[in-house]
Amino acid sequence: MSATNVTAYRSVDDAGRIERNRRQVRIWLGFVLFMLFVLVLVGGATRLTGSGLSITEWKPIHGVIPPIGAQEWQEEFELYKRIPQYEQVNKGMTVDEFKTIFWWEWAHRLIARSIGFVFAVPLAFFWLTGRIERKMRWPLVGLLALGGFQGFIGWWMVSSGLAERVSVSQYRLATHLTIACLIFAGTVWLMRALAPHSDDEAPTQGSRRMAGIIAGMAIFQIYLGALVAGLHAGFTYNTWPLMDGAVIPGGLFLQQPWWINLFENPKTVQFVHRIGAYVLFALALVHLISSLRAAPETTHARRALVLFGLVCLQATIGILTLIWQVPLGWALAHQGGALIVLGFAVAHWRGFYGEYDRDDARA
């Protein structure tokens, strides 16, 4: 066999190995994404059912094991009785009723711990067996570290409701959810970077920038939604398109200083969240129109169409959730829809950069 043929065979073998490795890593990251999606939904259900303060101690290791037997359940219940939420909201609750809210919070924490295991162990395996490419290594370690930090942020959030409040701080809730979304978005970005891409040119010079703006706006809108949730603002002003009988309602800046209304006035926070939805809708629409006008046959334009459709669907779910006064199922659909919009927006943005260079993967 000639040297040229040997080189060709090696090249084909390298290409096959790279594709196998990338497929395995994509499958792993896809499973992580699924678990993150479930975690956020269970976290939303925990909040909506008022279950987030049912576990009053942070036990990163021992907390995996729930109470066993009547005595341990009673001990856990006695701890809950010490916090303001029990005294002001759930006084007179039975142990069996307490178990209902306990299981939501326990499940949320268990899934979070499981994700750490599902992320860390395969990462070590893929790294040690040479399946993780160099440019992927530190970004993945960064996501793992951010996940560990998120565990601390979760307890920091819960602790805000154990002394003087009957629910967690909206500031800490928004921080907790935003970090979860950053982990989710980072995972999508890396997973998409290992997937085959189209060779289509971007429809316009500004297409990539606009896709990034839309992805950033999607995260910001989720942050605004977390403030709404933390203040229970979705249970008020349940009309659309008018709010409190007006396009721009009064009383938006009653508190002083004026900027505190953006975080602590339920009416203002809900109004800003509505405006955020309109801005996201407008950005997605402009991006779609410009893409279809410039290059309607490209995969970028088709993705822009799907993205706009997802934004419209999410807006519809949000409106229905509001006017029906936040039923649990619709509220969770709205939260899940936000993650889907974010994930697709990030994948769409990453599509303008193309797949990671395979020559670098051989090094």
Buried (B, 14 or more C-beta within 10 A) or exposed (E): EEEEEEEEEEEEEBEEBBBEBBEBBBEBBEBBBEBBBBBBBBBBBBBBBBBBBBBBEBEEEEBEEBBEEEEEBEEBBEBBBEBBBBEEEBEEBEBEEBBEBBBBBBBBBBBBBBBBEBBBEBBEEBBEEEBBBEBBEEBBBEBBEBBBEBBEBBBBBBBBBBEEBBBBBBBBBBBBBBBBBBBBBBBBBBBBBBBEBEEBEBBBEEBBEBBBBBBBBBBBBBBBBBBBBBBBBBEBBBEEEEBBEEEEBEEBBEBEEEEEBBBBBBBBBBBBBBEBBEBBBEBBBBBBEBBBEBBEEBBBBBBBBEBBEBBEBBBEBBBBBBEEEBEEEBBBBBBBBBBBBBBBBBBBBBBBEEBBEEEEBEE
